[in-house]
Structure formats: structure tokens, C-alpha cells
């Protein structure tokens, strides 16, 4: 079920304001998201140019920690599945036209998706689009299921990037008709993002509109490229606007939207969903079996190549034995900053996978090779660099490592860890064209969220039994001045 943040009116400092609830009044707002200048949102009214919009501040109102601002008569875009359902098609077409006018840098489509809590309709007409900073704030304070329904449920893997907003607008039409996102269910995602076709539902949408939605959600990559014409993602929305012109929308408002599971009770949908569950179960089974095979191969390799002394060392307590869970996590990132794979994996359980292992190994080999042949330590810890006042870097060196680690305990064993990753590598396709000018170095910054599970080992010390990447969002690149070895510059302590 998709539930948007509550919007309401409250009197703050003797003045009425519109408020959007962030969470319960006791929720802590992450300080790193509140530093610096406010990022503007945009109000887009039909027939007018986009106008920058700023929020006033944060307050507790109606027992909720909320964001407040000058009064606007807002409604969440998710209302298109209930009280705004009869107007869903013209509203989404108007939204597409509004997004066309906004700069791509503001939209910040790092996951090829615009988070749903950034989109708010204005009752008198038009839209308010919040900044990505505010979306990050909502995300950091939300429960996992809410965060999933507002962002991850709308991510359609394998989409041609310029076509992604056209795909999301079509997803919103599907959501308005059915009451749930087309790719939100686990079974759908495990089944190769094969959405339940509207044609197999009892929704009763006009035939041409239904056929458009079903066809667009399974459009081939070649057709997506043809439709988007290699334009910027928001500019490609002209295709969606033209394609939906003349479609009819005959659905009525309702008070409650059905769920994906409710469709199992619909005669025309049940056979598809039953087959989908079987395909999903097979996909999960083979994925797990594949990891078992890999684990067996790795285990055999270790037995063949490791000496008795190495095995004896493996049985000894790790250097993190006796540390608390938070210390174990901090040590993992400290080791990553040192490119020390052995220390990174010292506290990993047998079945835990280190997602940064290959990257750290490659950088370590590169660093040691340059050090041996040129006497240069090429890797700079960003914490050291920032602490030294962000000086120019020696030509041929790079920043790599983790800063701003924030650990949040979810329960006694699970931890959500957010951090900033500095890397010389572009992780997104559209970053690959970045070219450094002479005398400068490009470093990419990313906000990452990882989940750790920390449990006692059989021998009593705490170890990491599960580690997975949850989100990776780009924060923009840094252009760092460089200097040649013979020139004078500030040395960074290693």
C-alpha cells in the first residue's frame, strides 16, 4: 500500500502554514541534510514559467515533526488512485508537461526515478516539486515499508535512461487504474519486472488507454531509444504527452485502492499471478543455489591454496574481537579507507559478502605498483584531505574512501549506515563522459546507505553476518586542482 506523508494546515508563531508530516514528533532530523543553503523546489502552473519555491522551517505540529511553508492547497500525487482517480490522465499529462520545463540537475534522477514524495498537486491547478534534499530528509526519517513504497517500488531496472520519466508517468497511470505500482510486488520484480497486464484485470479502463499502458511498460530498449530520441530525460516527456493525447479515461473516484494481493481473487488475474509466483520462486531458488555453488568453489580454492599456518590464523580471533557493534562497523570503513582488505574482512562471518572487495583490491594493487616504481602513494583518504583544508593534490593521485559515517540501530542486530563515498570512478552511465581539464582531477561523491547485521559468532565475539548495499545516490563531482611534483604545494600527511 502506498501512503504519502500527511499534509495539513497548522498555526505556527501565530500564522497559518501548510505542513507536511516528516514523522512522529520525537524523530531526529539528520544534521548533514540540513547544512548549507536551502535548495529550492519549483511551483509549475499551466501557462506560466516555473517559479522557485522555498520552505520556511521545521516544527512540531499536531504531534508530528513537520516541514512548514506559506499556505498552499496541496494534495499528494498518490490521490490519483483514490479521490483524484477520475482526473488521473489529465493530471499526469499536466505533470509530464511541468517536468519538461525543469532542469535535469534539479530533478536529480540518480535512480532513474523521481521519488513520489517530491510530487505534490495544487488543488487550483499546477504542481509543487520538492528538492531532492527534502526527499532525502523524508527518506531518512521514514519506516522501511514507506520508503520502499515512495521510491524503490517505482524503480524499473533495465530502462533506457532518457526514457525513464516516460516510463514513470506510465507507471502512475497504471497505479491510478489498479491502486498499486506495477513493479512494487516482490514476485513482479523477481519475474523480470513483468507487471500484471491491465487487460487481465477487472479494472474496466477504456481499451485504447489500457493497451497503451500495457505496451509502454514492456517497451523494448530499441523502442525506448526511438521514443526518447537521445534527449535529456525530462525533455523526452514530449513523447508521453503526444502518445497520450486523445486517450480516454473512464475510471471513477474511490475511497480505497486495492492491493496486488487482492488481484488473486479476480478470476481473470489469478492464473497470471499464480504462474508469476512459480516463476518468482524458481528465480529466487536458482539465485540462492548459484551462491552456494560459488561458496563451494571458493571454499575448495581456499583449501588448496592456503597453508596450514593460514588456516590456523583464520581460527584465531579477529582484531575486532571484544568490540561493540558500532565499533566493528567503524573499523570496517577505516579498513576500506586504508585499502586493507584483510582488515575489512576480519570481522565478516563466513557467509557475509564484502561488496567493496573487488574495488578495494584493484585500488590496492594500483597503489602499491605506483609506490614501488615511482615512490608515490597515490591514494588519499578524503578525511585526511578535508582535515587539511582541501589542498591541491599531487598529479596522479586520487581521493578514495568513506566520510560522514552515521550509524542507526534498527534493532539489536540490524544497523542502517549512511555515509559519503569519495571515488575516482563514475558509477552512473551519464557520468562516464566527465573530462578533467589540465591541472585538475575529477572525484565523484556518492551518498550510500548500507545495511549491516551484527551477531555473536560461535566463539563469542561479534561479527558481520550480512552486509548489503541499499541505495547509492550521487552528490555531484569535485574538480580538485592538481600540481606537479616539482611545484610547491601543501603536503597531506599519509
C-alpha positions in Angstrom: 0.0 0.0 0.0 1.4 3.4 -1.0 0.9 6.0 1.8 2.1 9.6 1.2 3.1 11.9 4.0 0.2 13.7 5.6 -0.4 17.3 4.6 -2.4 19.7 6.9 -2.7 23.3 8.0 -1.5 24.5 11.4 -0.9 27.8 13.1 2.8 28.3 13.8 4.0 31.5 15.5 0.5 32.9 15.2 0.4 32.4 11.4 -1.3 29.7 9.4 1.1 27.5 7.4 0.8 24.4 5.3 2.6 21.4 6.9 3.9 18.1 5.5 4.5 15.5 8.2 8.0 14.0 8.3 7.5 11.6 11.2 6.5 11.5 14.9 7.5 14.5 17.0 10.4 12.6 18.5 12.1 11.8 15.2 15.6 13.1 14.8 16.5 15.0 11.7 19.9 14.1 10.2 22.1 17.2 10.6 24.1 16.5 7.4 20.9 17.1 5.3 20.2 20.4 7.0 23.5 22.1 6.5 24.2 24.9 4.0 21.6 26.9 2.0 18.1 25.7 1.3 17.6 24.1 -2.0 14.6 25.4 -3.8 11.7 23.5 -5.1 9.5 24.6 -8.0 5.9 25.6 -8.5 4.7 25.0 -12.0 1.3 26.4 -13.0 -0.1 25.7 -16.6 0.8 28.6 -18.9 3.4 30.1 -16.6 7.2 29.7 -16.2 8.4 27.5 -13.3 8.8 29.6 -10.1 11.3 28.8 -7.4 9.8 27.9 -4.0 11.3 27.8 -0.5 10.1 26.2 2.7 10.1 28.1 6.0 11.4 25.6 8.5 10.7 22.6 10.8 8.3 22.5 13.7 6.2 20.1 15.8 2.5 20.5 14.9 -0.4 18.1 15.7 2.1 15.7 17.4 4.1 15.5 14.2 7.6 16.7 13.2 6.8 18.6 10.0 8.1 20.8 7.3 6.1 24.1 7.1 5.8 26.8 4.5 3.5 29.5 3.1 -0.1 28.1 2.7 -0.7 26.1 -0.5 -3.7 23.9 -1.1 -1.8 20.7 -1.8 -2.7 17.1 -2.4 -0.3 14.1 -2.7 0.1 12.7 -6.2 -0.9 9.3 -4.8 -4.5 10.6 -4.6 -4.8 9.7 -8.3 -5.6 6.1 -7.1 -8.5 7.2 -5.0 -10.1 10.7 -4.7 -8.4 12.1 -7.9 -8.8 8.9 -9.9 -11.3 10.2 -12.4 -8.9 13.0 -13.3 -5.7 10.9 -13.3 -5.0 11.0 -17.1 -5.1 14.9 -17.4 -3.2 15.3 -14.1 -0.4 13.0 -15.2 -0.2 14.6 -18.6 0.0 18.0 -16.9 2.7 16.7 -14.6 4.7 15.5 -17.6 4.4 18.9 -19.2 5.5 20.6 -16.0 8.6 18.3 -15.5 9.6 19.1 -19.1 10.3 22.7 -18.0 12.6 21.8 -15.1 16.4 21.4 -15.4 17.8 17.9 -15.2 20.2 18.9 -12.4 17.2 19.8 -10.2 15.4 16.6 -11.0 18.5 14.6 -9.9 17.3 11.2 -11.3 20.2 9.2 -9.8 18.0 6.1 -9.7 16.2 6.9 -13.0 13.2 7.6 -10.8 11.6 10.7 -9.3 10.7 9.8 -5.6 6.9 10.1 -5.2 7.2 12.3 -2.1 8.7 15.0 -4.3 5.5 15.4 -6.3 2.5 17.4 -4.9 -0.5 18.6 -6.8 -2.1 22.1 -6.2 -5.9 22.0 -6.0 -6.2 25.2 -8.0 -4.0 23.7 -10.7 -0.3 23.0 -11.2 2.3 21.2 -9.1 4.9 21.7 -6.4 8.0 19.7 -7.0 10.2 19.4 -3.9 14.0 19.4 -4.0 16.0 16.1 -3.7 17.3 17.3 -0.4 13.8 17.2 1.1 13.2 13.8 -0.5 16.4 12.6 1.3 15.0 14.0 4.5 11.7 12.2 4.2 13.6 9.0 3.3 15.9 9.2 6.3 13.0 9.6 8.7 10.6 7.1 7.1 10.0 3.4 8.0 11.3 0.9 5.6 7.9 0.0 4.1 7.1 3.7 3.5 10.5 4.4 2.0 10.0 1.4 -0.4 6.6 2.5 -1.5 7.8 6.1 -2.2 10.9 5.2 -4.1 12.1 1.6 -4.6 8.7 0.3 -5.8 8.9 2.7 -8.8 12.4 1.7 -9.9 12.2 -0.2 -13.2 15.5 -1.8 -13.9 16.8 -2.1 -17.4 15.2 1.1 -18.6 16.9 3.3 -21.2 17.8 6.3 -19.1 16.3 9.1 -21.3 13.0 7.1 -21.3 12.8 6.7 -17.6 10.4 9.5 -16.8 8.1 8.4 -19.7 8.1 5.0 -18.0 7.4 6.5 -14.6 4.5 8.6 -15.9 3.0 5.4 -17.4 3.5 3.7 -14.0 1.5 6.4 -12.4 -1.4 5.8 -14.9 -1.2 2.1 -14.0 -1.2 3.0 -10.3 -4.3 5.2 -10.8 -6.1 2.4 -12.5 -5.0 -0.6 -10.3 -4.2 1.0 -6.9 -0.6 -0.3 -6.7 2.6 0.3 -8.6 3.1 -2.1 -11.5 6.6 -3.3 -10.2 6.1 -2.9 -6.5 5.4 -6.6 -5.6 8.4 -8.9 -4.9 7.0 -11.5 -7.3 6.8 -9.0 -10.1 10.4 -7.8 -9.6 11.7 -11.4 -9.4 9.8 -12.2 -12.6 11.8 -9.9 -14.7 9.6 -6.8 -14.0 6.7 -8.4 -15.7 3.7 -6.4 -14.5 0.2 -7.8 -14.2 -1.4 -6.6 -17.5 -4.4 -4.3 -17.2 -6.0 -6.5 -19.8 -6.1 -9.3 -17.3 -7.7 -7.2 -14.6 -11.3 -6.2 -13.9 -10.5 -2.5 -13.8 -12.7 -1.6 -16.8 -10.4 1.0 -18.3 -11.1 2.1 -21.9 -9.5 -0.3 -24.3 -7.1 2.0 -26.1 -5.8 3.5 -22.8 -5.4 0.1 -21.3 -3.4 -1.1 -24.4 -1.1 1.9 -24.3 -0.2 1.4 -20.6 0.4 -2.4 -21.0 2.5 -1.9 -24.1 4.6 1.0 -22.7 5.5 -0.8 -19.5 7.0 -3.6 -21.6 8.5 -1.5 -24.4 11.8 -2.9 -25.8 15.0 -1.0 -25.4 15.2 -0.2 -29.1 11.6 1.3 -29.0 12.6 3.3 -25.9 15.6 4.7 -27.7 13.5 5.6 -30.6 10.8 7.3 -28.5 13.3 9.3 -26.4 15.4 10.3 -29.4 18.5 10.6 -27.1 17.1 13.8 -25.4 17.6 14.7 -21.8 15.2 12.6 -19.6 12.7 15.3 -18.9 12.8 16.6 -22.5 11.8 13.1 -23.7 8.5 13.5 -21.9 7.2 15.2 -25.1 6.7 11.6 -26.4 4.5 10.7 -23.5 2.4 13.8 -23.8 1.9 13.2 -27.6 1.2 9.5 -27.1 -1.5 10.1 -24.5 -3.3 12.8 -26.4 -6.7 11.6 -27.4 -6.8 8.7 -24.9 -10.0 8.3 -22.9 -10.1 7.8 -19.1 -13.4 6.4 -17.8 -12.5 5.4 -14.3 -14.3 6.8 -11.2 -13.1 8.0 -7.8 -13.0 5.6 -4.9 -12.2 5.8 -1.2 -9.8 2.9 -1.0 -7.4 1.3 -3.5 -7.0 -2.5 -3.8 -3.6 -4.2 -3.4 -1.6 -6.6 -5.6 -2.7 -9.5 -3.3 -6.4 -8.6 -3.8 -5.9 -9.4 -7.5 -5.5 -13.1 -6.6 -9.3 -13.1 -6.0 -10.0 -11.8 -9.5 -10.8 -14.6 -11.9 -9.0 -13.1 -14.9 -5.9 -12.2 -12.9 -5.5 -15.2 -10.7 -3.9 -17.6 -13.4 -1.3 -15.0 -14.3 -0.4 -14.3 -10.7 -0.2 -18.0 -9.8 2.2 -18.5 -12.7 4.2 -15.4 -11.7 4.7 -16.7 -8.2 6.0 -20.0 -9.6 8.5 -18.2 -11.9 9.5 -15.9 -9.0 10.1 -18.8 -6.7 12.3 -20.5 -9.3 14.3 -17.3 -9.8 14.9 -17.0 -6.0 15.8 -20.7 -5.7 18.4 -20.6 -8.5 19.9 -17.4 -7.3 20.4 -18.9 -3.9 21.7 -22.1 -5.4 24.2 -20.2 -7.5 25.7 -18.5 -4.4 26.0 -21.9 -2.8 28.0 -23.2 -5.8 30.2 -20.1 -5.7 30.8 -20.6 -2.0 31.8 -24.2 -2.5 34.2 -23.2 -5.3 35.8 -20.5 -3.1 36.0 -23.0 -0.1 37.8 -25.6 -2.3 40.2 -22.9 -3.6 41.0 -21.8 -0.1 41.7 -25.4 1.0 44.0 -25.9 -2.0 46.0 -22.7 -1.7 46.1 -21.8 1.9 48.8 -23.3 4.1 48.3 -24.8 7.5 49.5 -21.6 9.1 47.0 -19.5 7.2 44.2 -21.9 8.4 45.5 -21.6 12.0 45.4 -17.8 11.6 41.8 -17.9 10.3 40.8 -19.7 13.5 42.3 -17.0 15.7 40.0 -14.2 17.0 39.8 -11.2 14.7 41.4 -7.9 15.8 37.8 -6.6 16.4 37.0 -9.3 19.0 35.6 -7.6 22.1 34.5 -4.5 20.2 30.8 -3.3 20.3 28.7 -3.5 17.1 29.2 0.2 16.3 33.0 -0.2 16.6 33.0 -3.2 14.3 31.2 -1.2 11.7 33.5 1.8 12.1 36.5 -0.5 11.8 35.2 -1.9 8.5 35.1 1.6 7.0 38.5 2.6 8.5 40.0 -0.5 6.8 38.3 0.5 3.5 39.9 3.9 3.7 43.3 2.2 4.2 42.6 -0.2 1.3 43.3 -3.1 3.7 41.1 -5.9 2.5 42.3 -8.3 5.3 41.2 -5.9 8.0 37.9 -5.2 6.2 37.0 -8.9 6.2 38.5 -9.7 9.6 35.1 -9.4 11.3 33.0 -10.8 8.4 31.1 -14.0 9.0 31.7 -17.0 6.8 28.6 -16.3 4.6 28.9 -12.5 4.5 30.0 -10.9 1.3 32.1 -7.8 1.1 30.6 -5.6 -1.7 33.7 -3.4 -1.9 36.2 -6.3 -2.1 37.0 -6.1 -5.9 37.2 -2.3 -5.9 39.5 -2.2 -2.9 41.7 -5.0 -4.3 42.1 -3.2 -7.6 43.0 0.2 -6.0 45.4 -1.5 -3.6 47.3 -3.2 -6.4 47.4 0.1 -8.4 48.6 2.0 -5.3 51.4 -0.5 -4.4 52.6 -0.7 -8.0 52.9 3.1 -8.3 54.6 3.2 -4.9 57.2 0.6 -5.9 58.1 2.1 -9.2 57.5 5.8 -8.6 57.7 6.2 -4.9 54.2 7.9 -4.9 51.4 6.9 -2.5 48.5 7.6 -5.0 45.5 7.1 -2.7 44.5 9.9 -0.4 42.0 9.3 2.5 39.3 12.0 2.0 39.0 12.5 5.8 42.7 13.5 5.8 42.3 15.7 2.7 39.2 17.5 4.2 41.0 17.9 7.6 44.0 19.5 5.8 41.8 22.2 4.3 41.1 20.5 0.9 44.5 21.4 -0.7 45.5 20.7 -4.3 46.6 17.1 -4.9 49.7 15.8 -6.5 49.1 14.9 -10.1 48.5 11.2 -10.5 46.9 10.8 -7.0 43.3 10.4 -6.2 40.8 10.5 -3.3 39.1 7.3 -2.2 37.4 6.5 1.0 34.4 7.0 3.3 33.4 10.0 5.3 30.4 11.2 7.5 29.5 7.7 8.7 26.2 7.7 10.6 25.0 4.5 12.3 21.4 3.9 13.2 20.3 0.8 15.1 17.2 -0.7 13.7 17.0 -3.4 16.4 19.5 -5.4 18.4 21.2 -7.0 15.4 20.5 -4.8 12.4 22.0 -1.4 11.6 21.4 1.2 8.8 24.6 3.0 8.0 24.7 6.1 5.8 28.0 7.6 4.6 29.6 9.7 1.8 31.9 7.7 -0.6 34.6 9.6 -2.5 35.8 7.6 -5.6 37.7 8.2 -8.8 35.1 6.0 -10.6 31.9 7.1 -12.2 29.2 4.6 -11.1 26.4 6.0 -13.4 26.4 5.8 -17.1 25.9 9.5 -17.8 28.9 10.4 -15.6 31.3 8.5 -17.9 31.7 11.5 -20.2 33.2 13.7 -17.5 36.6 15.0 -18.6 39.1 16.7 -16.3 40.8 19.8 -17.6 44.5 20.2 -17.4 45.6 20.8 -13.9 42.6 19.3 -12.2 41.2 16.0 -11.0 37.6 14.8 -11.0 36.4 13.0 -7.9 32.9 11.6 -7.7 30.9 11.8 -4.4 28.1 9.5 -3.6 25.7 9.1 -0.6 25.4 5.4 0.2 23.2 3.5 2.6 24.2 0.0 3.7 22.6 -2.5 6.0 24.7 -4.5 8.5 23.7 -7.4 10.5 25.9 -7.9 13.6 25.6 -11.2 15.6 27.7 -13.1 18.0 29.9 -15.8 16.4 30.0 -19.4 17.8 33.2 -18.4 19.7 31.6 -15.3 21.3 32.8 -12.2 19.5 30.6 -10.0 17.3 30.9 -10.5 13.6 29.2 -9.1 10.5 26.9 -11.8 9.2 25.2 -9.8 6.5 26.2 -6.6 4.6 24.3 -5.2 1.7 24.1 -2.0 -0.3 20.6 -0.5 -0.2 20.9 2.9 -2.0 23.6 4.8 -3.8 22.9 8.5 -4.7 25.3 10.7 -6.5 26.1 14.0 -4.8 28.0 15.6 -7.7 31.6 15.6 -8.7 34.5 17.6 -7.3 37.1 19.3 -9.5 40.2 19.3 -7.4 43.3 21.3 -8.5 46.5 19.3 -9.0 50.1 20.2 -9.0 53.2 18.6 -10.5 55.8 17.0 -8.3 58.3 19.8 -8.8 56.0 22.6 -7.7 55.3 23.9 -4.2 52.0 22.8 -2.6 50.7 21.7 0.8 51.7 18.2 1.7 49.0 15.9 3.0 50.1 13.6 5.9 49.7 10.0 5.0 
